[in-house]
Amino acid sequence: MRLQVPENKRRESTLKGIVMARRNAGINTTFRLSRLVAGVGVESVFPLYSPNIKEIKVLDRKKVRRAKLYYLRDRMNALKK
């Protein structure tokens, strides 16, 4: 995901992680991205239709049986790809 930093409009940051949850509410849809920063798991919530999000690219897609993947918080090996 490429995200434009609100403090500095010219800088873009690239984030790579696992989407753990998605909350549907029309234009207010948000998703929770879990990633590793310096070996520590960090979760961030982003609005899906934000003008600051420049690109979202799906790198891998898996079949899951539940909508919220909060059980991956304990399994940090899944994030170390």
LOLUMVEX-427476 format. One record per atom (N, C-alpha, C, CB): x, y, z; residue number from 1; atom name. Coordinates in nm, 4 decimals. Glycine has a CB too. Example, Ala and Ser with C-alpha at 12.3 -4.5 7.8 and 13.67 -1.06 7.14 Angstrom:
@u 1.3190 v -0.5690 w 0.7800 num 1 atome N
@u 1.2300 v -0.4500 w 0.7800 num 1 atome CA
@u 1.3200 v -0.3300 w 0.7800 num 1 atome C
@u 1.1308 v -0.4473 w 0.9046 num 1 atome CB
@u 1.2850 v -0.2250 w 0.7080 num 2 atome N
@u 1.3670 v -0.1060 w 0.7140 num 2 atome CA
@u 1.2900 v 0.0030 w 0.7870 num 2 atome C
@u 1.4084 v -0.0598 w 0.5725 num 2 atome CB
END
This chain:
@u 0.0841 v -0.1152 w 0.0000 num 1 atome N
@u 0.0000 v 0.0000 w 0.0000 num 1 atome CA
@u 0.0899 v 0.1232 w 0.0000 num 1 atome C
@u -0.0963 v -0.0011 w 0.1207 num 1 atome CB
@u 0.0600 v 0.2162 w -0.0876 num 2 atome N
@u 0.1315 v 0.3435 w -0.0894 num 2 atome CA
@u 0.0429 v 0.4486 w -0.0268 num 2 atome C
@u 0.1725 v 0.3842 w -0.2338 num 2 atome CB
@u 0.0975 v 0.5198 w 0.0698 num 3 atome N
@u 0.0210 v 0.6151 w 0.1486 num 3 atome CA
@u 0.0924 v 0.7491 w 0.1463 num 3 atome C
@u 0.0018 v 0.5651 w 0.2940 num 3 atome CB
@u 0.0195 v 0.8549 w 0.1149 num 4 atome N
@u 0.0772 v 0.9890 w 0.1179 num 4 atome CA
@u 0.0737 v 1.0410 w 0.2607 num 4 atome C
@u 0.0012 v 1.0851 w 0.0222 num 4 atome CB
@u 0.1859 v 1.0914 w 0.3084 num 5 atome N
@u 0.1974 v 1.1398 w 0.4456 num 5 atome CA
@u 0.1294 v 1.2763 w 0.4548 num 5 atome C
@u 0.3473 v 1.1485 w 0.4903 num 5 atome CB
@u 0.0321 v 1.2936 w 0.5460 num 6 atome N
@u -0.0415 v 1.4206 w 0.5519 num 6 atome CA
@u 0.0449 v 1.5412 w 0.5897 num 6 atome C
@u -0.1540 v 1.4084 w 0.6505 num 6 atome CB
@u 0.1507 v 1.5209 w 0.6699 num 7 atome N
@u 0.2339 v 1.6332 w 0.7116 num 7 atome CA
@u 0.3182 v 1.6869 w 0.5972 num 7 atome C
@u 0.3235 v 1.5921 w 0.8262 num 7 atome CB
@u 0.3597 v 1.5988 w 0.5065 num 8 atome N
@u 0.4444 v 1.6367 w 0.3948 num 8 atome CA
@u 0.3814 v 1.5790 w 0.2683 num 8 atome C
@u 0.5923 v 1.5860 w 0.4144 num 8 atome CB
@u 0.3203 v 1.6613 w 0.1876 num 9 atome N
@u 0.2425 v 1.6131 w 0.0732 num 9 atome CA
@u 0.3279 v 1.5478 w -0.0350 num 9 atome C
@u 0.1652 v 1.7272 w 0.0132 num 9 atome CB
@u 0.4575 v 1.5722 w -0.0353 num 10 atome N
@u 0.5423 v 1.5140 w -0.1392 num 10 atome CA
@u 0.5943 v 1.3762 w -0.1018 num 10 atome C
@u 0.6585 v 1.6053 w -0.1679 num 10 atome CB
@u 0.5907 v 1.3422 w 0.0259 num 11 atome N
@u 0.6481 v 1.2152 w 0.0704 num 11 atome CA
@u 0.5412 v 1.1072 w 0.0721 num 11 atome C
@u 0.7119 v 1.2297 w 0.2101 num 11 atome CB
@u 0.5781 v 0.9899 w 0.0217 num 12 atome N
@u 0.4892 v 0.8750 w 0.0252 num 12 atome CA
@u 0.5585 v 0.7632 w 0.1006 num 12 atome C
@u 0.4493 v 0.8297 w -0.1179 num 12 atome CB
@u 0.4835 v 0.6926 w 0.1828 num 13 atome N
@u 0.5404 v 0.5787 w 0.2535 num 13 atome CA
@u 0.4751 v 0.4519 w 0.2013 num 13 atome C
@u 0.5212 v 0.5922 w 0.4071 num 13 atome CB
@u 0.5510 v 0.3454 w 0.1982 num 14 atome N
@u 0.5040 v 0.2164 w 0.1506 num 14 atome CA
@u 0.4885 v 0.1235 w 0.2697 num 14 atome C
@u 0.6008 v 0.1564 w 0.0454 num 14 atome CB
@u 0.3710 v 0.0655 w 0.2847 num 15 atome N
@u 0.3417 v -0.0254 w 0.3946 num 15 atome CA
@u 0.3078 v -0.1618 w 0.3382 num 15 atome C
@u 0.2261 v 0.0282 w 0.4821 num 15 atome CB
@u 0.3587 v -0.2669 w 0.4032 num 16 atome N
@u 0.3310 v -0.4034 w 0.3614 num 16 atome CA
@u 0.2886 v -0.4813 w 0.4848 num 16 atome C
@u 0.4554 v -0.4691 w 0.2921 num 16 atome CB
@u 0.1734 v -0.5473 w 0.4766 num 17 atome N
@u 0.1252 v -0.6217 w 0.5916 num 17 atome CA
@u 0.0054 v -0.7073 w 0.5558 num 17 atome C
@u 0.0897 v -0.5273 w 0.7042 num 17 atome CB
@u -0.0618 v -0.7564 w 0.6584 num 18 atome N
@u -0.1778 v -0.8429 w 0.6433 num 18 atome CA
@u -0.3018 v -0.7650 w 0.6849 num 18 atome C
@u -0.1625 v -0.9731 w 0.7274 num 18 atome CB
@u -0.4045 v -0.7714 w 0.6018 num 19 atome N
@u -0.5315 v -0.7087 w 0.6370 num 19 atome CA
@u -0.6027 v -0.8037 w 0.7325 num 19 atome C
@u -0.6194 v -0.6777 w 0.5092 num 19 atome CB
@u -0.6220 v -0.7590 w 0.8572 num 20 atome N
@u -0.6800 v -0.8452 w 0.9595 num 20 atome CA
@u -0.8306 v -0.8316 w 0.9695 num 20 atome C
@u -0.6184 v -0.8150 w 1.0925 num 20 atome CB
@u -0.8842 v -0.7147 w 0.9386 num 21 atome N
@u -1.0285 v -0.6939 w 0.9520 num 21 atome CA
@u -1.0709 v -0.5832 w 0.8576 num 21 atome C
@u -1.0674 v -0.6593 w 1.0985 num 21 atome CB
@u -1.1972 v -0.5881 w 0.8214 num 22 atome N
@u -1.2571 v -0.4834 w 0.7402 num 22 atome CA
@u -1.3941 v -0.4519 w 0.7984 num 22 atome C
@u -1.2673 v -0.5260 w 0.5900 num 22 atome CB
@u -1.4225 v -0.3249 w 0.8149 num 23 atome N
@u -1.5502 v -0.2817 w 0.8709 num 23 atome CA
@u -1.6247 v -0.2076 w 0.7612 num 23 atome C
@u -1.5308 v -0.1914 w 0.9984 num 23 atome CB
@u -1.7420 v -0.2572 w 0.7254 num 24 atome N
@u -1.8189 v -0.1993 w 0.6157 num 24 atome CA
@u -1.9200 v -0.0990 w 0.6685 num 24 atome C
@u -1.8899 v -0.3090 w 0.5356 num 24 atome CB
@u -1.9136 v 0.0220 w 0.6195 num 25 atome N
@u -2.0112 v 0.1238 w 0.6547 num 25 atome CA
@u -2.0199 v 0.2252 w 0.5411 num 25 atome C
@u -1.9738 v 0.1934 w 0.7887 num 25 atome CB
@u -2.0285 v 0.1770 w 0.4171 num 26 atome N
@u -2.0384 v 0.2662 w 0.3024 num 26 atome CA
@u -1.9100 v 0.3445 w 0.2812 num 26 atome C
@u -2.1547 v 0.3615 w 0.3198 num 26 atome CB
@u -1.9209 v 0.4751 w 0.2804 num 27 atome N
@u -1.8046 v 0.5606 w 0.2577 num 27 atome CA
@u -1.7093 v 0.5572 w 0.3771 num 27 atome C
@u -1.8490 v 0.7045 w 0.2301 num 27 atome CB
@u -1.7587 v 0.5143 w 0.4933 num 28 atome N
@u -1.6768 v 0.5076 w 0.6142 num 28 atome CA
@u -1.6081 v 0.3729 w 0.6329 num 28 atome C
@u -1.7617 v 0.5370 w 0.7343 num 28 atome CB
@u -1.5938 v 0.2931 w 0.5282 num 29 atome N
@u -1.5304 v 0.1621 w 0.5375 num 29 atome CA
@u -1.3839 v 0.1769 w 0.5801 num 29 atome C
@u -1.5403 v 0.0874 w 0.4025 num 29 atome CB
@u -1.3445 v 0.0986 w 0.6790 num 30 atome N
@u -1.2052 v 0.0985 w 0.7248 num 30 atome CA
@u -1.1502 v -0.0426 w 0.7199 num 30 atome C
@u -1.1936 v 0.1561 w 0.8679 num 30 atome CB
@u -1.0184 v -0.0536 w 0.7156 num 31 atome N
@u -0.9528 v -0.1842 w 0.7251 num 31 atome CA
@u -0.8359 v -0.1727 w 0.8209 num 31 atome C
@u -0.9053 v -0.2344 w 0.5854 num 31 atome CB
@u -0.8051 v -0.2843 w 0.8870 num 32 atome N
@u -0.6990 v -0.2909 w 0.9868 num 32 atome CA
@u -0.5808 v -0.3652 w 0.9260 num 32 atome C
@u -0.7482 v -0.3608 w 1.1176 num 32 atome CB
@u -0.4663 v -0.2978 w 0.9187 num 33 atome N
@u -0.3454 v -0.3533 w 0.8596 num 33 atome CA
@u -0.2475 v -0.3866 w 0.9708 num 33 atome C
@u -0.2822 v -0.2548 w 0.7576 num 33 atome CB
@u -0.2006 v -0.5107 w 0.9737 num 34 atome N
@u -0.1041 v -0.5547 w 1.0733 num 34 atome CA
@u 0.0297 v -0.5755 w 1.0042 num 34 atome C
@u -0.1513 v -0.6850 w 1.1446 num 34 atome CB
@u 0.1363 v -0.5199 w 1.0627 num 35 atome N
@u 0.2693 v -0.5312 w 1.0030 num 35 atome CA
@u 0.3754 v -0.5340 w 1.1115 num 35 atome C
@u 0.2955 v -0.4152 w 0.9056 num 35 atome CB
@u 0.4964 v -0.5655 w 1.0718 num 36 atome N
@u 0.6093 v -0.5674 w 1.1637 num 36 atome CA
@u 0.6916 v -0.4404 w 1.1469 num 36 atome C
@u 0.6968 v -0.6923 w 1.1404 num 36 atome CB
@u 0.7199 v -0.3740 w 1.2575 num 37 atome N
@u 0.8067 v -0.2572 w 1.2577 num 37 atome CA
@u 0.9137 v -0.2831 w 1.3623 num 37 atome C
@u 0.7270 v -0.1239 w 1.2872 num 37 atome CB
@u 1.0377 v -0.3001 w 1.3175 num 38 atome N
@u 1.1518 v -0.3276 w 1.4059 num 38 atome CA
@u 1.1268 v -0.4517 w 1.4917 num 38 atome C
@u 1.1799 v -0.2062 w 1.4963 num 38 atome CB
@u 1.0632 v -0.5528 w 1.4333 num 39 atome N
@u 1.0398 v -0.6775 w 1.5048 num 39 atome CA
@u 0.9206 v -0.6779 w 1.5977 num 39 atome C
@u 1.1582 v -0.7112 w 1.5818 num 39 atome CB
@u 0.8450 v -0.5689 w 1.6014 num 40 atome N
@u 0.7286 v -0.5573 w 1.6890 num 40 atome CA
@u 0.6049 v -0.5443 w 1.6011 num 40 atome C
@u 0.7419 v -0.4351 w 1.7867 num 40 atome CB
@u 0.4997 v -0.6171 w 1.6341 num 41 atome N
@u 0.3764 v -0.6111 w 1.5576 num 41 atome CA
@u 0.3018 v -0.4808 w 1.5827 num 41 atome C
@u 0.2878 v -0.7294 w 1.5916 num 41 atome CB
@u 0.2617 v -0.4137 w 1.4742 num 42 atome N
@u 0.1899 v -0.2875 w 1.4829 num 42 atome CA
@u 0.0639 v -0.2991 w 1.3979 num 42 atome C
@u 0.2791 v -0.1676 w 1.4364 num 42 atome CB
@u -0.0497 v -0.2576 w 1.4552 num 43 atome N
@u -0.1748 v -0.2562 w 1.3801 num 43 atome CA
@u -0.2179 v -0.1122 w 1.3575 num 43 atome C
@u -0.2853 v -0.3355 w 1.4544 num 43 atome CB
@u -0.2631 v -0.0845 w 1.2356 num 44 atome N
@u -0.3094 v 0.0490 w 1.2004 num 44 atome CA
@u -0.4439 v 0.0374 w 1.1313 num 44 atome C
@u -0.2067 v 0.1221 w 1.1099 num 44 atome CB
@u -0.5319 v 0.1333 w 1.1563 num 45 atome N
@u -0.6633 v 0.1368 w 1.0941 num 45 atome CA
@u -0.6636 v 0.2497 w 0.9914 num 45 atome C
@u -0.7764 v 0.1563 w 1.2008 num 45 atome CB
@u -0.7024 v 0.2166 w 0.8677 num 46 atome N
@u -0.7034 v 0.3134 w 0.7588 num 46 atome CA
@u -0.8430 v 0.3198 w 0.6983 num 46 atome C
@u -0.5985 v 0.2767 w 0.6510 num 46 atome CB
@u -0.8897 v 0.4382 w 0.6613 num 47 atome N
@u -1.0137 v 0.4468 w 0.5837 num 47 atome CA
@u -0.9874 v 0.4021 w 0.4399 num 47 atome C
@u -1.0710 v 0.5916 w 0.5864 num 47 atome CB
@u -1.0741 v 0.3195 w 0.3868 num 48 atome N
@u -1.0535 v 0.2617 w 0.2542 num 48 atome CA
@u -1.0593 v 0.3678 w 0.1442 num 48 atome C
@u -1.1576 v 0.1539 w 0.2276 num 48 atome CB
@u -1.1478 v 0.4650 w 0.1583 num 49 atome N
@u -1.1667 v 0.5652 w 0.0545 num 49 atome CA
@u -1.0964 v 0.6965 w 0.0875 num 49 atome C
@u -1.3142 v 0.5899 w 0.0331 num 49 atome CB
@u -0.9835 v 0.6891 w 0.1561 num 50 atome N
@u -0.9091 v 0.8090 w 0.1920 num 50 atome CA
@u -0.8352 v 0.8651 w 0.0706 num 50 atome C
@u -0.8101 v 0.7785 w 0.3053 num 50 atome CB
@u -0.8319 v 0.9964 w 0.0537 num 51 atome N
@u -0.7543 v 1.0536 w -0.0572 num 51 atome CA
@u -0.6040 v 1.0408 w -0.0362 num 51 atome C
@u -0.7902 v 1.1997 w -0.0755 num 51 atome CB
@u -0.5597 v 1.0085 w 0.0849 num 52 atome N
@u -0.4168 v 0.9919 w 0.1109 num 52 atome CA
@u -0.3645 v 0.8566 w 0.0636 num 52 atome C
@u -0.3889 v 1.0084 w 0.2588 num 52 atome CB
@u -0.4506 v 0.7593 w 0.0421 num 53 atome N
@u -0.4082 v 0.6281 w -0.0066 num 53 atome CA
@u -0.3980 v 0.6354 w -0.1582 num 53 atome C
@u -0.5075 v 0.5150 w 0.0381 num 53 atome CB
@u -0.2778 v 0.6168 w -0.2087 num 54 atome N
@u -0.2540 v 0.6283 w -0.3514 num 54 atome CA
@u -0.2720 v 0.4955 w -0.4240 num 54 atome C
@u -0.1154 v 0.6816 w -0.3761 num 54 atome CB
@u -0.2343 v 0.3850 w -0.3595 num 55 atome N
@u -0.2408 v 0.2556 w -0.4273 num 55 atome CA
@u -0.2508 v 0.1450 w -0.3233 num 55 atome C
@u -0.1170 v 0.2340 w -0.5187 num 55 atome CB
@u -0.3354 v 0.0466 w -0.3503 num 56 atome N
@u -0.3431 v -0.0745 w -0.2699 num 56 atome CA
@u -0.3219 v -0.1918 w -0.3644 num 56 atome C
@u -0.4805 v -0.0855 w -0.1932 num 56 atome CB
@u -0.2195 v -0.2712 w -0.3371 num 57 atome N
@u -0.1859 v -0.3831 w -0.4229 num 57 atome CA
@u -0.1950 v -0.5128 w -0.3419 num 57 atome C
@u -0.0442 v -0.3652 w -0.4841 num 57 atome CB
@u -0.2701 v -0.6095 w -0.3916 num 58 atome N
@u -0.2840 v -0.7392 w -0.3255 num 58 atome CA
@u -0.1711 v -0.8286 w -0.3748 num 58 atome C
@u -0.4246 v -0.8041 w -0.3538 num 58 atome CB
@u -0.0837 v -0.8704 w -0.2834 num 59 atome N
@u 0.0297 v -0.9544 w -0.3208 num 59 atome CA
@u -0.0028 v -1.1026 w -0.3123 num 59 atome C
@u 0.1482 v -0.9235 w -0.2329 num 59 atome CB
@u -0.0859 v -1.1410 w -0.2162 num 60 atome N
@u -0.1191 v -1.2820 w -0.1976 num 60 atome CA
@u -0.2596 v -1.2899 w -0.1404 num 60 atome C
@u -0.0157 v -1.3537 w -0.1041 num 60 atome CB
@u -0.3339 v -1.3877 w -0.1826 num 61 atome N
@u -0.4707 v -1.4039 w -0.1357 num 61 atome CA
@u -0.4869 v -1.5465 w -0.0849 num 61 atome C
@u -0.5738 v -1.3722 w -0.2487 num 61 atome CB
@u -0.5388 v -1.5594 w 0.0361 num 62 atome N
@u -0.5599 v -1.6904 w 0.0987 num 62 atome CA
@u -0.7071 v -1.7092 w 0.1284 num 62 atome C
@u -0.4765 v -1.7046 w 0.2284 num 62 atome CB
@u -0.7486 v -1.8348 w 0.1373 num 63 atome N
@u -0.8861 v -1.8654 w 0.1751 num 63 atome CA
@u -0.8918 v -1.8740 w 0.3273 num 63 atome C
@u -0.9358 v -1.9987 w 0.1084 num 63 atome CB
@u -0.9837 v -1.7994 w 0.3871 num 64 atome N
@u -1.0003 v -1.8009 w 0.5319 num 64 atome CA
@u -1.1452 v -1.8335 w 0.5643 num 64 atome C
@u -0.9586 v -1.6650 w 0.5949 num 64 atome CB
@u -1.1681 v -1.8779 w 0.6873 num 65 atome N
@u -1.3020 v -1.9193 w 0.7274 num 65 atome CA
@u -1.3713 v -1.8191 w 0.8179 num 65 atome C
@u -1.2954 v -2.0514 w 0.7962 num 65 atome CB
@u -1.3056 v -1.7114 w 0.8488 num 66 atome N
@u -1.3696 v -1.6112 w 0.9337 num 66 atome CA
@u -1.3362 v -1.4720 w 0.8819 num 66 atome C
@u -1.3249 v -1.6267 w 1.0812 num 66 atome CB
@u -1.4180 v -1.3763 w 0.9206 num 67 atome N
@u -1.4037 v -1.2412 w 0.8681 num 67 atome CA
@u -1.2933 v -1.1637 w 0.9387 num 67 atome C
@u -1.5347 v -1.1667 w 0.8805 num 67 atome CB
@u -1.2777 v -1.1828 w 1.0673 num 68 atome N
@u -1.1770 v -1.1109 w 1.1443 num 68 atome CA
@u -1.0636 v -1.2064 w 1.1782 num 68 atome C
@u -1.2381 v -1.0494 w 1.2734 num 68 atome CB
@u -0.9425 v -1.1707 w 1.1439 num 69 atome N
@u -0.8260 v -1.2587 w 1.1604 num 69 atome CA
@u -0.7429 v -1.2195 w 1.2820 num 69 atome C
@u -0.7387 v -1.2553 w 1.0349 num 69 atome CB
@u -0.8093 v -1.1928 w 1.3938 num 70 atome N
@u -0.7389 v -1.1481 w 1.5134 num 70 atome CA
@u -0.6512 v -1.2574 w 1.5739 num 70 atome C
@u -0.8383 v -1.1000 w 1.6163 num 70 atome CB
@u -0.6744 v -1.3828 w 1.5387 num 71 atome N
@u -0.5903 v -1.4891 w 1.5916 num 71 atome CA
@u -0.4479 v -1.4810 w 1.5376 num 71 atome C
@u -0.6504 v -1.6241 w 1.5586 num 71 atome CB
@u -0.4246 v -1.4033 w 1.4328 num 72 atome N
@u -0.2891 v -1.3876 w 1.3785 num 72 atome CA
@u -0.2017 v -1.2976 w 1.4642 num 72 atome C
@u -0.2957 v -1.3320 w 1.2382 num 72 atome CB
@u -0.2611 v -1.2303 w 1.5624 num 73 atome N
@u -0.1803 v -1.1474 w 1.6517 num 73 atome CA
@u -0.0797 v -1.2303 w 1.7293 num 73 atome C
@u -0.2695 v -1.0713 w 1.7482 num 73 atome CB
@u -0.1162 v -1.3518 w 1.7657 num 74 atome N
@u -0.0263 v -1.4385 w 1.8403 num 74 atome CA
@u 0.0755 v -1.5076 w 1.7509 num 74 atome C
@u -0.1056 v -1.5415 w 1.9158 num 74 atome CB
@u 0.0504 v -1.5101 w 1.6232 num 75 atome N
@u 0.1369 v -1.5834 w 1.5294 num 75 atome CA
@u 0.2147 v -1.4848 w 1.4443 num 75 atome C
@u 0.0537 v -1.6788 w 1.4391 num 75 atome CB
@u 0.3214 v -1.4335 w 1.4961 num 76 atome N
@u 0.3994 v -1.3327 w 1.4266 num 76 atome CA
@u 0.4794 v -1.3918 w 1.3107 num 76 atome C
@u 0.4924 v -1.2638 w 1.5238 num 76 atome CB
@u 0.4944 v -1.5255 w 1.3054 num 77 atome N
@u 0.5664 v -1.5874 w 1.1940 num 77 atome CA
@u 0.4941 v -1.5656 w 1.0620 num 77 atome C
@u 0.5846 v -1.7365 w 1.2190 num 77 atome CB
@u 0.3624 v -1.5477 w 1.0663 num 78 atome N
@u 0.2873 v -1.5243 w 0.9436 num 78 atome CA
@u 0.3212 v -1.3888 w 0.8835 num 78 atome C
@u 0.1375 v -1.5338 w 0.9703 num 78 atome CB
@u 0.3688 v -1.2945 w 0.9623 num 79 atome N
@u 0.4026 v -1.1614 w 0.9128 num 79 atome CA
@u 0.5461 v -1.1489 w 0.8655 num 79 atome C
@u 0.3772 v -1.0604 w 1.0190 num 79 atome CB
@u 0.6305 v -1.2474 w 0.8895 num 80 atome N
@u 0.7730 v -1.2346 w 0.8606 num 80 atome CA
@u 0.8092 v -1.2729 w 0.7179 num 80 atome C
@u 0.8516 v -1.3190 w 0.9559 num 80 atome CB
@u 0.7150 v -1.2588 w 0.6238 num 81 atome N
@u 0.7446 v -1.2905 w 0.4842 num 81 atome CA
@u 0.8287 v -1.1831 w 0.4208 num 81 atome C
@u 0.6168 v -1.3091 w 0.4050 num 81 atome CB
END
